[in-house]
Amino acid sequence: MKDIDIRKHMLVPEHSKLTKKEIQELLEKYNLSLNDLPKILSTDPAIEKLNAKESDVIKIIRDSPTAGKSIYYRVVING
């Protein structure tokens, strides 16, 4: 069976992994800690090819009918 890349499906929003510097800037900008961010499992198919490890932060960009684009952040946990 051929491998299917779920990230290319039209209903899956864009996922990207932040650099350590980007994570630090995000946490400082919003006065947060990693524990304050919503979680995403390291086994989630949408981030499988990002080689995400525990404590990495994933940026999710979704199309929004009212805002144009909506940005969400998730911290990776083992799962």
mmCIF file of the N, C-alpha and C atoms, coordinates in Angstrom:
data_MODEL
# 
_entry.id   MODEL 
# 
loop_
_atom_site.group_PDB 
_atom_site.id 
_atom_site.type_symbol 
_atom_site.label_atom_id 
_atom_site.label_alt_id 
_atom_site.label_comp_id 
_atom_site.label_asym_id 
_atom_site.label_entity_id 
_atom_site.label_seq_id 
_atom_site.pdbx_PDB_ins_code 
_atom_site.Cartn_x 
_atom_site.Cartn_y 
_atom_site.Cartn_z 
_atom_site.occupancy 
_atom_site.B_iso_or_equiv 
_atom_site.pdbx_formal_charge 
_atom_site.auth_seq_id 
_atom_site.auth_comp_id 
_atom_site.auth_asym_id 
_atom_site.auth_atom_id 
_atom_site.pdbx_PDB_model_num 
ATOM 1   N N  . MET A 1 1  ? 0.837   -1.185 0.000  1.00 0.00 ? 1  MET A N  1 
ATOM 2   C CA . MET A 1 1  ? 0.000   0.000  0.000  1.00 0.00 ? 1  MET A CA 1 
ATOM 3   C C  . MET A 1 1  ? 0.879   1.245  0.000  1.00 0.00 ? 1  MET A C  1 
ATOM 4   N N  . LYS A 1 2  ? 0.462   2.230  -0.711 1.00 0.00 ? 2  LYS A N  1 
ATOM 5   C CA . LYS A 1 2  ? 1.194   3.476  -0.842 1.00 0.00 ? 2  LYS A CA 1 
ATOM 6   C C  . LYS A 1 2  ? 1.010   4.330  0.417  1.00 0.00 ? 2  LYS A C  1 
ATOM 7   N N  . ASP A 1 3  ? 2.088   4.976  0.875  1.00 0.00 ? 3  ASP A N  1 
ATOM 8   C CA . ASP A 1 3  ? 1.979   5.884  2.019  1.00 0.00 ? 3  ASP A CA 1 
ATOM 9   C C  . ASP A 1 3  ? 1.205   7.126  1.606  1.00 0.00 ? 3  ASP A C  1 
ATOM 10  N N  . ILE A 1 4  ? 0.289   7.529  2.469  1.00 0.00 ? 4  ILE A N  1 
ATOM 11  C CA . ILE A 1 4  ? -0.512  8.715  2.207  1.00 0.00 ? 4  ILE A CA 1 
ATOM 12  C C  . ILE A 1 4  ? -0.025  9.828  3.127  1.00 0.00 ? 4  ILE A C  1 
ATOM 13  N N  . ASP A 1 5  ? 0.240   10.988 2.563  1.00 0.00 ? 5  ASP A N  1 
ATOM 14  C CA . ASP A 1 5  ? 0.672   12.131 3.357  1.00 0.00 ? 5  ASP A CA 1 
ATOM 15  C C  . ASP A 1 5  ? -0.558  12.938 3.752  1.00 0.00 ? 5  ASP A C  1 
ATOM 16  N N  . ILE A 1 6  ? -1.006  12.734 4.981  1.00 0.00 ? 6  ILE A N  1 
ATOM 17  C CA . ILE A 1 6  ? -2.225  13.379 5.479  1.00 0.00 ? 6  ILE A CA 1 
ATOM 18  C C  . ILE A 1 6  ? -2.102  14.904 5.463  1.00 0.00 ? 6  ILE A C  1 
ATOM 19  N N  . ARG A 1 7  ? -0.877  15.419 5.568  1.00 0.00 ? 7  ARG A N  1 
ATOM 20  C CA . ARG A 1 7  ? -0.673  16.865 5.600  1.00 0.00 ? 7  ARG A CA 1 
ATOM 21  C C  . ARG A 1 7  ? -1.099  17.548 4.310  1.00 0.00 ? 7  ARG A C  1 
ATOM 22  N N  . LYS A 1 8  ? -1.217  16.806 3.237  1.00 0.00 ? 8  LYS A N  1 
ATOM 23  C CA . LYS A 1 8  ? -1.594  17.382 1.945  1.00 0.00 ? 8  LYS A CA 1 
ATOM 24  C C  . LYS A 1 8  ? -3.115  17.418 1.754  1.00 0.00 ? 8  LYS A C  1 
ATOM 25  N N  . HIS A 1 9  ? -3.861  16.843 2.694  1.00 0.00 ? 9  HIS A N  1 
ATOM 26  C CA . HIS A 1 9  ? -5.322  16.840 2.574  1.00 0.00 ? 9  HIS A CA 1 
ATOM 27  C C  . HIS A 1 9  ? -5.857  18.256 2.773  1.00 0.00 ? 9  HIS A C  1 
ATOM 28  N N  . MET A 1 10 ? -6.871  18.617 2.024  1.00 0.00 ? 10 MET A N  1 
ATOM 29  C CA . MET A 1 10 ? -7.406  19.987 2.043  1.00 0.00 ? 10 MET A CA 1 
ATOM 30  C C  . MET A 1 10 ? -7.999  20.387 3.394  1.00 0.00 ? 10 MET A C  1 
ATOM 31  N N  . LEU A 1 11 ? -8.381  19.439 4.227  1.00 0.00 ? 11 LEU A N  1 
ATOM 32  C CA . LEU A 1 11 ? -8.971  19.759 5.523  1.00 0.00 ? 11 LEU A CA 1 
ATOM 33  C C  . LEU A 1 11 ? -7.955  19.818 6.658  1.00 0.00 ? 11 LEU A C  1 
ATOM 34  N N  . VAL A 1 12 ? -6.707  19.478 6.373  1.00 0.00 ? 12 VAL A N  1 
ATOM 35  C CA . VAL A 1 12 ? -5.664  19.516 7.402  1.00 0.00 ? 12 VAL A CA 1 
ATOM 36  C C  . VAL A 1 12 ? -4.933  20.854 7.302  1.00 0.00 ? 12 VAL A C  1 
ATOM 37  N N  . PRO A 1 13 ? -4.978  21.658 8.380  1.00 0.00 ? 13 PRO A N  1 
ATOM 38  C CA . PRO A 1 13 ? -4.309  22.957 8.325  1.00 0.00 ? 13 PRO A CA 1 
ATOM 39  C C  . PRO A 1 13 ? -2.786  22.802 8.312  1.00 0.00 ? 13 PRO A C  1 
ATOM 40  N N  . GLU A 1 14 ? -2.113  23.869 7.956  1.00 0.00 ? 14 GLU A N  1 
ATOM 41  C CA . GLU A 1 14 ? -0.646  23.879 7.906  1.00 0.00 ? 14 GLU A CA 1 
ATOM 42  C C  . GLU A 1 14 ? -0.068  23.767 9.315  1.00 0.00 ? 14 GLU A C  1 
ATOM 43  N N  . HIS A 1 15 ? 0.875   22.845 9.502  1.00 0.00 ? 15 HIS A N  1 
ATOM 44  C CA . HIS A 1 15 ? 1.569   22.653 10.778 1.00 0.00 ? 15 HIS A CA 1 
ATOM 45  C C  . HIS A 1 15 ? 3.053   22.895 10.547 1.00 0.00 ? 15 HIS A C  1 
ATOM 46  N N  . SER A 1 16 ? 3.699   23.620 11.455 1.00 0.00 ? 16 SER A N  1 
ATOM 47  C CA . SER A 1 16 ? 5.143   23.809 11.377 1.00 0.00 ? 16 SER A CA 1 
ATOM 48  C C  . SER A 1 16 ? 5.717   23.839 12.792 1.00 0.00 ? 16 SER A C  1 
ATOM 49  N N  . LYS A 1 17 ? 6.976   23.455 12.892 1.00 0.00 ? 17 LYS A N  1 
ATOM 50  C CA . LYS A 1 17 ? 7.651   23.417 14.188 1.00 0.00 ? 17 LYS A CA 1 
ATOM 51  C C  . LYS A 1 17 ? 8.418   24.715 14.393 1.00 0.00 ? 17 LYS A C  1 
ATOM 52  N N  . LEU A 1 18 ? 8.246   25.325 15.561 1.00 0.00 ? 18 LEU A N  1 
ATOM 53  C CA . LEU A 1 18 ? 8.963   26.560 15.874 1.00 0.00 ? 18 LEU A CA 1 
ATOM 54  C C  . LEU A 1 18 ? 10.404  26.260 16.285 1.00 0.00 ? 18 LEU A C  1 
ATOM 55  N N  . THR A 1 19 ? 11.282  27.219 16.027 1.00 0.00 ? 19 THR A N  1 
ATOM 56  C CA . THR A 1 19 ? 12.659  27.113 16.504 1.00 0.00 ? 19 THR A CA 1 
ATOM 57  C C  . THR A 1 19 ? 12.673  27.446 17.994 1.00 0.00 ? 19 THR A C  1 
ATOM 58  N N  . LYS A 1 20 ? 13.770  27.144 18.658 1.00 0.00 ? 20 LYS A N  1 
ATOM 59  C CA . LYS A 1 20 ? 13.900  27.469 20.089 1.00 0.00 ? 20 LYS A CA 1 
ATOM 60  C C  . LYS A 1 20 ? 13.741  28.975 20.315 1.00 0.00 ? 20 LYS A C  1 
ATOM 61  N N  . LYS A 1 21 ? 14.307  29.781 19.431 1.00 0.00 ? 21 LYS A N  1 
ATOM 62  C CA . LYS A 1 21 ? 14.192  31.239 19.552 1.00 0.00 ? 21 LYS A CA 1 
ATOM 63  C C  . LYS A 1 21 ? 12.734  31.685 19.399 1.00 0.00 ? 21 LYS A C  1 
ATOM 64  N N  . GLU A 1 22 ? 12.031  31.118 18.423 1.00 0.00 ? 22 GLU A N  1 
ATOM 65  C CA . GLU A 1 22 ? 10.622  31.462 18.209 1.00 0.00 ? 22 GLU A CA 1 
ATOM 66  C C  . GLU A 1 22 ? 9.766   31.061 19.411 1.00 0.00 ? 22 GLU A C  1 
ATOM 67  N N  . ILE A 1 23 ? 10.088  29.917 20.018 1.00 0.00 ? 23 ILE A N  1 
ATOM 68  C CA . ILE A 1 23 ? 9.357   29.475 21.215 1.00 0.00 ? 23 ILE A CA 1 
ATOM 69  C C  . ILE A 1 23 ? 9.557   30.483 22.338 1.00 0.00 ? 23 ILE A C  1 
ATOM 70  N N  . GLN A 1 24 ? 10.804  30.882 22.557 1.00 0.00 ? 24 GLN A N  1 
ATOM 71  C CA . GLN A 1 24 ? 11.112  31.841 23.619 1.00 0.00 ? 24 GLN A CA 1 
ATOM 72  C C  . GLN A 1 24 ? 10.374  33.168 23.388 1.00 0.00 ? 24 GLN A C  1 
ATOM 73  N N  . GLU A 1 25 ? 10.381  33.651 22.151 1.00 0.00 ? 25 GLU A N  1 
ATOM 74  C CA . GLU A 1 25 ? 9.698   34.907 21.819 1.00 0.00 ? 25 GLU A CA 1 
ATOM 75  C C  . GLU A 1 25 ? 8.188   34.788 22.045 1.00 0.00 ? 25 GLU A C  1 
ATOM 76  N N  . LEU A 1 26 ? 7.599   33.656 21.666 1.00 0.00 ? 26 LEU A N  1 
ATOM 77  C CA . LEU A 1 26 ? 6.169   33.428 21.862 1.00 0.00 ? 26 LEU A CA 1 
ATOM 78  C C  . LEU A 1 26 ? 5.814   33.450 23.349 1.00 0.00 ? 26 LEU A C  1 
ATOM 79  N N  . LEU A 1 27 ? 6.601   32.724 24.148 1.00 0.00 ? 27 LEU A N  1 
ATOM 80  C CA . LEU A 1 27 ? 6.325   32.639 25.584 1.00 0.00 ? 27 LEU A CA 1 
ATOM 81  C C  . LEU A 1 27 ? 6.482   34.005 26.261 1.00 0.00 ? 27 LEU A C  1 
ATOM 82  N N  . GLU A 1 28 ? 7.491   34.759 25.855 1.00 0.00 ? 28 GLU A N  1 
ATOM 83  C CA . GLU A 1 28 ? 7.695   36.093 26.433 1.00 0.00 ? 28 GLU A CA 1 
ATOM 84  C C  . GLU A 1 28 ? 6.596   37.060 25.995 1.00 0.00 ? 28 GLU A C  1 
ATOM 85  N N  . LYS A 1 29 ? 6.215   37.018 24.726 1.00 0.00 ? 29 LYS A N  1 
ATOM 86  C CA . LYS A 1 29 ? 5.204   37.938 24.197 1.00 0.00 ? 29 LYS A CA 1 
ATOM 87  C C  . LYS A 1 29 ? 3.879   37.801 24.943 1.00 0.00 ? 29 LYS A C  1 
ATOM 88  N N  . TYR A 1 30 ? 3.484   36.559 25.232 1.00 0.00 ? 30 TYR A N  1 
ATOM 89  C CA . TYR A 1 30 ? 2.196   36.330 25.872 1.00 0.00 ? 30 TYR A CA 1 
ATOM 90  C C  . TYR A 1 30 ? 2.318   35.990 27.358 1.00 0.00 ? 30 TYR A C  1 
ATOM 91  N N  . ASN A 1 31 ? 3.537   36.114 27.901 1.00 0.00 ? 31 ASN A N  1 
ATOM 92  C CA . ASN A 1 31 ? 3.785   35.820 29.319 1.00 0.00 ? 31 ASN A CA 1 
ATOM 93  C C  . ASN A 1 31 ? 3.245   34.441 29.698 1.00 0.00 ? 31 ASN A C  1 
ATOM 94  N N  . LEU A 1 32 ? 3.702   33.420 28.972 1.00 0.00 ? 32 LEU A N  1 
ATOM 95  C CA . LEU A 1 32 ? 3.249   32.042 29.146 1.00 0.00 ? 32 LEU A CA 1 
ATOM 96  C C  . LEU A 1 32 ? 4.409   31.133 29.506 1.00 0.00 ? 32 LEU A C  1 
ATOM 97  N N  . SER A 1 33 ? 4.067   29.939 29.948 1.00 0.00 ? 33 SER A N  1 
ATOM 98  C CA . SER A 1 33 ? 5.038   28.851 30.051 1.00 0.00 ? 33 SER A CA 1 
ATOM 99  C C  . SER A 1 33 ? 4.543   27.741 29.121 1.00 0.00 ? 33 SER A C  1 
ATOM 100 N N  . LEU A 1 34 ? 5.375   26.759 28.848 1.00 0.00 ? 34 LEU A N  1 
ATOM 101 C CA . LEU A 1 34 ? 4.959   25.661 27.980 1.00 0.00 ? 34 LEU A CA 1 
ATOM 102 C C  . LEU A 1 34 ? 3.720   24.956 28.528 1.00 0.00 ? 34 LEU A C  1 
ATOM 103 N N  . ASN A 1 35 ? 3.608   24.888 29.851 1.00 0.00 ? 35 ASN A N  1 
ATOM 104 C CA . ASN A 1 35 ? 2.456   24.223 30.473 1.00 0.00 ? 35 ASN A CA 1 
ATOM 105 C C  . ASN A 1 35 ? 1.140   24.946 30.196 1.00 0.00 ? 35 ASN A C  1 
ATOM 106 N N  . ASP A 1 36 ? 1.199   26.216 29.829 1.00 0.00 ? 36 ASP A N  1 
ATOM 107 C CA . ASP A 1 36 ? -0.010  26.992 29.547 1.00 0.00 ? 36 ASP A CA 1 
ATOM 108 C C  . ASP A 1 36 ? -0.580  26.706 28.156 1.00 0.00 ? 36 ASP A C  1 
ATOM 109 N N  . LEU A 1 37 ? 0.245   26.167 27.265 1.00 0.00 ? 37 LEU A N  1 
ATOM 110 C CA . LEU A 1 37 ? -0.198  25.918 25.896 1.00 0.00 ? 37 LEU A CA 1 
ATOM 111 C C  . LEU A 1 37 ? -1.017  24.631 25.814 1.00 0.00 ? 37 LEU A C  1 
ATOM 112 N N  . PRO A 1 38 ? -1.978  24.588 24.887 1.00 0.00 ? 38 PRO A N  1 
ATOM 113 C CA . PRO A 1 38 ? -2.693  23.339 24.634 1.00 0.00 ? 38 PRO A CA 1 
ATOM 114 C C  . PRO A 1 38 ? -1.706  22.277 24.145 1.00 0.00 ? 38 PRO A C  1 
ATOM 115 N N  . LYS A 1 39 ? -2.073  21.017 24.281 1.00 0.00 ? 39 LYS A N  1 
ATOM 116 C CA . LYS A 1 39 ? -1.175  19.912 23.966 1.00 0.00 ? 39 LYS A CA 1 
ATOM 117 C C  . LYS A 1 39 ? -1.488  19.305 22.594 1.00 0.00 ? 39 LYS A C  1 
ATOM 118 N N  . ILE A 1 40 ? -0.475  18.653 22.020 1.00 0.00 ? 40 ILE A N  1 
ATOM 119 C CA . ILE A 1 40 ? -0.646  17.826 20.830 1.00 0.00 ? 40 ILE A CA 1 
ATOM 120 C C  . ILE A 1 40 ? 0.260   16.613 21.016 1.00 0.00 ? 40 ILE A C  1 
ATOM 121 N N  . LEU A 1 41 ? -0.241  15.443 20.700 1.00 0.00 ? 41 LEU A N  1 
ATOM 122 C CA . LEU A 1 41 ? 0.544   14.226 20.873 1.00 0.00 ? 41 LEU A CA 1 
ATOM 123 C C  . LEU A 1 41 ? 1.641   14.120 19.819 1.00 0.00 ? 41 LEU A C  1 
ATOM 124 N N  . SER A 1 42 ? 2.778   13.602 20.231 1.00 0.00 ? 42 SER A N  1 
ATOM 125 C CA . SER A 1 42 ? 3.891   13.419 19.294 1.00 0.00 ? 42 SER A CA 1 
ATOM 126 C C  . SER A 1 42 ? 3.528   12.417 18.199 1.00 0.00 ? 42 SER A C  1 
ATOM 127 N N  . THR A 1 43 ? 2.508   11.608 18.447 1.00 0.00 ? 43 THR A N  1 
ATOM 128 C CA . THR A 1 43 ? 2.068   10.598 17.474 1.00 0.00 ? 43 THR A CA 1 
ATOM 129 C C  . THR A 1 43 ? 0.979   11.120 16.541 1.00 0.00 ? 43 THR A C  1 
ATOM 130 N N  . ASP A 1 44 ? 0.603   12.381 16.661 1.00 0.00 ? 44 ASP A N  1 
ATOM 131 C CA . ASP A 1 44 ? -0.435  12.957 15.800 1.00 0.00 ? 44 ASP A CA 1 
ATOM 132 C C  . ASP A 1 44 ? 0.028   12.881 14.341 1.00 0.00 ? 44 ASP A C  1 
ATOM 133 N N  . PRO A 1 45 ? -0.786  12.318 13.458 1.00 0.00 ? 45 PRO A N  1 
ATOM 134 C CA . PRO A 1 45 ? -0.374  12.173 12.053 1.00 0.00 ? 45 PRO A CA 1 
ATOM 135 C C  . PRO A 1 45 ? -0.008  13.486 11.371 1.00 0.00 ? 45 PRO A C  1 
ATOM 136 N N  . ALA A 1 46 ? -0.595  14.606 11.797 1.00 0.00 ? 46 ALA A N  1 
ATOM 137 C CA . ALA A 1 46 ? -0.325  15.891 11.148 1.00 0.00 ? 46 ALA A CA 1 
ATOM 138 C C  . ALA A 1 46 ? 1.092   16.390 11.410 1.00 0.00 ? 46 ALA A C  1 
ATOM 139 N N  . ILE A 1 47 ? 1.740   15.924 12.482 1.00 0.00 ? 47 ILE A N  1 
ATOM 140 C CA . ILE A 1 47 ? 3.104   16.382 12.783 1.00 0.00 ? 47 ILE A CA 1 
ATOM 141 C C  . ILE A 1 47 ? 4.137   15.268 12.667 1.00 0.00 ? 47 ILE A C  1 
ATOM 142 N N  . GLU A 1 48 ? 3.698   14.126 12.192 1.00 0.00 ? 48 GLU A N  1 
ATOM 143 C CA . GLU A 1 48 ? 4.559   12.951 12.092 1.00 0.00 ? 48 GLU A CA 1 
ATOM 144 C C  . GLU A 1 48 ? 5.869   13.240 11.347 1.00 0.00 ? 48 GLU A C  1 
ATOM 145 N N  . LYS A 1 49 ? 5.805   13.956 10.256 1.00 0.00 ? 49 LYS A N  1 
ATOM 146 C CA . LYS A 1 49 ? 6.996   14.201 9.429  1.00 0.00 ? 49 LYS A CA 1 
ATOM 147 C C  . LYS A 1 49 ? 7.804   15.421 9.875  1.00 0.00 ? 49 LYS A C  1 
ATOM 148 N N  . LEU A 1 50 ? 7.375   16.080 10.958 1.00 0.00 ? 50 LEU A N  1 
ATOM 149 C CA . LEU A 1 50 ? 8.117   17.234 11.474 1.00 0.00 ? 50 LEU A CA 1 
ATOM 150 C C  . LEU A 1 50 ? 9.206   16.819 12.468 1.00 0.00 ? 50 LEU A C  1 
ATOM 151 N N  . ASN A 1 51 ? 9.270   15.520 12.781 1.00 0.00 ? 51 ASN A N  1 
ATOM 152 C CA . ASN A 1 51 ? 10.226  15.016 13.778 1.00 0.00 ? 51 ASN A CA 1 
ATOM 153 C C  . ASN A 1 51 ? 10.111  15.782 15.090 1.00 0.00 ? 51 ASN A C  1 
ATOM 154 N N  . ALA A 1 52 ? 8.882   16.042 15.494 1.00 0.00 ? 52 ALA A N  1 
ATOM 155 C CA . ALA A 1 52 ? 8.641   16.798 16.720 1.00 0.00 ? 52 ALA A CA 1 
ATOM 156 C C  . ALA A 1 52 ? 8.891   15.925 17.946 1.00 0.00 ? 52 ALA A C  1 
ATOM 157 N N  . LYS A 1 53 ? 9.534   16.536 18.920 1.00 0.00 ? 53 LYS A N  1 
ATOM 158 C CA . LYS A 1 53 ? 9.843   15.856 20.171 1.00 0.00 ? 53 LYS A CA 1 
ATOM 159 C C  . LYS A 1 53 ? 9.125   16.571 21.310 1.00 0.00 ? 53 LYS A C  1 
ATOM 160 N N  . GLU A 1 54 ? 9.075   15.911 22.450 1.00 0.00 ? 54 GLU A N  1 
ATOM 161 C CA . GLU A 1 54 ? 8.427   16.491 23.617 1.00 0.00 ? 54 GLU A CA 1 
ATOM 162 C C  . GLU A 1 54 ? 8.980   17.890 23.887 1.00 0.00 ? 54 GLU A C  1 
ATOM 163 N N  . SER A 1 55 ? 8.103   18.827 24.186 1.00 0.00 ? 55 SER A N  1 
ATOM 164 C CA . SER A 1 55 ? 8.395   20.236 24.485 1.00 0.00 ? 55 SER A CA 1 
ATOM 165 C C  . SER A 1 55 ? 8.601   21.102 23.242 1.00 0.00 ? 55 SER A C  1 
ATOM 166 N N  . ASP A 1 56 ? 8.571   20.518 22.055 1.00 0.00 ? 56 ASP A N  1 
ATOM 167 C CA . ASP A 1 56 ? 8.570   21.347 20.844 1.00 0.00 ? 56 ASP A CA 1 
ATOM 168 C C  . ASP A 1 56 ? 7.220   22.050 20.760 1.00 0.00 ? 56 ASP A C  1 
ATOM 169 N N  . VAL A 1 57 ? 7.181   23.171 20.058 1.00 0.00 ? 57 VAL A N  1 
ATOM 170 C CA . VAL A 1 57 ? 5.926   23.898 19.882 1.00 0.00 ? 57 VAL A CA 1 
ATOM 171 C C  . VAL A 1 57 ? 5.569   23.886 18.398 1.00 0.00 ? 57 VAL A C  1 
ATOM 172 N N  . ILE A 1 58 ? 4.312   23.547 18.123 1.00 0.00 ? 58 ILE A N  1 
ATOM 173 C CA . ILE A 1 58 ? 3.805   23.466 16.766 1.00 0.00 ? 58 ILE A CA 1 
ATOM 174 C C  . ILE A 1 58 ? 2.890   24.653 16.502 1.00 0.00 ? 58 ILE A C  1 
ATOM 175 N N  . LYS A 1 59 ? 3.120   25.306 15.378 1.00 0.00 ? 59 LYS A N  1 
ATOM 176 C CA . LYS A 1 59 ? 2.282   26.427 14.948 1.00 0.00 ? 59 LYS A CA 1 
ATOM 177 C C  . LYS A 1 59 ? 1.306   25.881 13.908 1.00 0.00 ? 59 LYS A C  1 
ATOM 178 N N  . ILE A 1 60 ? 0.028   26.135 14.125 1.00 0.00 ? 60 ILE A N  1 
ATOM 179 C CA . ILE A 1 60 ? -1.016  25.657 13.228 1.00 0.00 ? 60 ILE A CA 1 
ATOM 180 C C  . ILE A 1 60 ? -1.720  26.869 12.636 1.00 0.00 ? 60 ILE A C  1 
ATOM 181 N N  . ILE A 1 61 ? -1.755  26.936 11.317 1.00 0.00 ? 61 ILE A N  1 
ATOM 182 C CA . ILE A 1 61 ? -2.411  28.048 10.632 1.00 0.00 ? 61 ILE A CA 1 
ATOM 183 C C  . ILE A 1 61 ? -3.648  27.507 9.928  1.00 0.00 ? 61 ILE A C  1 
ATOM 184 N N  . ARG A 1 62 ? -4.802  28.005 10.365 1.00 0.00 ? 62 ARG A N  1 
ATOM 185 C CA . ARG A 1 62 ? -6.080  27.576 9.796  1.00 0.00 ? 62 ARG A CA 1 
ATOM 186 C C  . ARG A 1 62 ? -6.719  28.733 9.029  1.00 0.00 ? 62 ARG A C  1 
ATOM 187 N N  . ASP A 1 63 ? -7.382  28.381 7.940  1.00 0.00 ? 63 ASP A N  1 
ATOM 188 C CA . ASP A 1 63 ? -8.185  29.380 7.231  1.00 0.00 ? 63 ASP A CA 1 
ATOM 189 C C  . ASP A 1 63 ? -9.405  29.697 8.074  1.00 0.00 ? 63 ASP A C  1 
ATOM 190 N N  . SER A 1 64 ? -9.755  30.964 8.140  1.00 0.00 ? 64 SER A N  1 
ATOM 191 C CA . SER A 1 64 ? -10.899 31.403 8.922  1.00 0.00 ? 64 SER A CA 1 
ATOM 192 C C  . SER A 1 64 ? -11.787 32.292 8.067  1.00 0.00 ? 64 SER A C  1 
ATOM 193 N N  . PRO A 1 65 ? -13.093 32.016 8.042  1.00 0.00 ? 65 PRO A N  1 
ATOM 194 C CA . PRO A 1 65 ? -13.973 32.846 7.229  1.00 0.00 ? 65 PRO A CA 1 
ATOM 195 C C  . PRO A 1 65 ? -14.088 34.282 7.740  1.00 0.00 ? 65 PRO A C  1 
ATOM 196 N N  . THR A 1 66 ? -13.833 34.499 9.012  1.00 0.00 ? 66 THR A N  1 
ATOM 197 C CA . THR A 1 66 ? -13.959 35.852 9.568  1.00 0.00 ? 66 THR A CA 1 
ATOM 198 C C  . THR A 1 66 ? -12.619 36.567 9.725  1.00 0.00 ? 66 THR A C  1 
ATOM 199 N N  . ALA A 1 67 ? -11.569 35.825 10.061 1.00 0.00 ? 67 ALA A N  1 
ATOM 200 C CA . ALA A 1 67 ? -10.273 36.451 10.327 1.00 0.00 ? 67 ALA A CA 1 
ATOM 201 C C  . ALA A 1 67 ? -9.276  36.270 9.189  1.00 0.00 ? 67 ALA A C  1 
ATOM 202 N N  . GLY A 1 68 ? -9.631  35.501 8.181  1.00 0.00 ? 68 GLY A N  1 
ATOM 203 C CA . GLY A 1 68 ? -8.684  35.209 7.102  1.00 0.00 ? 68 GLY A CA 1 
ATOM 204 C C  . GLY A 1 68 ? -7.817  34.025 7.461  1.00 0.00 ? 68 GLY A C  1 
ATOM 205 N N  . LYS A 1 69 ? -6.938  34.225 8.416  1.00 0.00 ? 69 LYS A N  1 
ATOM 206 C CA . LYS A 1 69 ? -6.079  33.151 8.939  1.00 0.00 ? 69 LYS A CA 1 
ATOM 207 C C  . LYS A 1 69 ? -6.114  33.213 10.458 1.00 0.00 ? 69 LYS A C  1 
ATOM 208 N N  . SER A 1 70 ? -6.170  32.047 11.094 1.00 0.00 ? 70 SER A N  1 
ATOM 209 C CA . SER A 1 70 ? -6.103  31.957 12.552 1.00 0.00 ? 70 SER A CA 1 
ATOM 210 C C  . SER A 1 70 ? -4.883  31.129 12.905 1.00 0.00 ? 70 SER A C  1 
ATOM 211 N N  . ILE A 1 71 ? -4.112  31.598 13.881 1.00 0.00 ? 71 ILE A N  1 
ATOM 212 C CA . ILE A 1 71 ? -2.890  30.899 14.280 1.00 0.00 ? 71 ILE A CA 1 
ATOM 213 C C  . ILE A 1 71 ? -3.084  30.318 15.671 1.00 0.00 ? 71 ILE A C  1 
ATOM 214 N N  . TYR A 1 72 ? -2.720  29.060 15.808 1.00 0.00 ? 72 TYR A N  1 
ATOM 215 C CA . TYR A 1 72 ? -2.811  28.338 17.067 1.00 0.00 ? 72 TYR A CA 1 
ATOM 216 C C  . TYR A 1 72 ? -1.444  27.736 17.376 1.00 0.00 ? 72 TYR A C  1 
ATOM 217 N N  . TYR A 1 73 ? -1.170  27.541 18.650 1.00 0.00 ? 73 TYR A N  1 
ATOM 218 C CA . TYR A 1 73 ? 0.092   26.928 19.077 1.00 0.00 ? 73 TYR A CA 1 
ATOM 219 C C  . TYR A 1 73 ? -0.221  25.744 19.976 1.00 0.00 ? 73 TYR A C  1 
ATOM 220 N N  . ARG A 1 74 ? 0.536   24.662 19.817 1.00 0.00 ? 74 ARG A N  1 
ATOM 221 C CA . ARG A 1 74 ? 0.394   23.471 20.641 1.00 0.00 ? 74 ARG A CA 1 
ATOM 222 C C  . ARG A 1 74 ? 1.781   23.013 21.069 1.00 0.00 ? 74 ARG A C  1 
ATOM 223 N N  . VAL A 1 75 ? 1.891   22.542 22.306 1.00 0.00 ? 75 VAL A N  1 
ATOM 224 C CA . VAL A 1 75 ? 3.143   21.970 22.784 1.00 0.00 ? 75 VAL A CA 1 
ATOM 225 C C  . VAL A 1 75 ? 3.047   20.450 22.624 1.00 0.00 ? 75 VAL A C  1 
ATOM 226 N N  . VAL A 1 76 ? 4.132   19.852 22.178 1.00 0.00 ? 76 VAL A N  1 
ATOM 227 C CA . VAL A 1 76 ? 4.163   18.411 21.919 1.00 0.00 ? 76 VAL A CA 1 
ATOM 228 C C  . VAL A 1 76 ? 4.381   17.659 23.226 1.00 0.00 ? 76 VAL A C  1 
ATOM 229 N N  . ILE A 1 77 ? 3.555   16.623 23.416 1.00 0.00 ? 77 ILE A N  1 
ATOM 230 C CA . ILE A 1 77 ? 3.732   15.713 24.552 1.00 0.00 ? 77 ILE A CA 1 
ATOM 231 C C  . ILE A 1 77 ? 3.872   14.307 23.997 1.00 0.00 ? 77 ILE A C  1 
ATOM 232 N N  . ASN A 1 78 ? 4.514   13.426 24.738 1.00 0.00 ? 78 ASN A N  1 
ATOM 233 C CA . ASN A 1 78 ? 4.659   12.044 24.288 1.00 0.00 ? 78 ASN A CA 1 
ATOM 234 C C  . ASN A 1 78 ? 3.319   11.333 24.359 1.00 0.00 ? 78 ASN A C  1 
ATOM 235 N N  . GLY A 1 79 ? 3.106   10.490 23.383 1.00 0.00 ? 79 GLY A N  1 
ATOM 236 C CA . GLY A 1 79 ? 1.827   9.801  23.361 1.00 0.00 ? 79 GLY A CA 1 
ATOM 237 C C  . GLY A 1 79 ? 1.820   8.549  22.631 1.00 0.00 ? 79 GLY A C  1 
# 
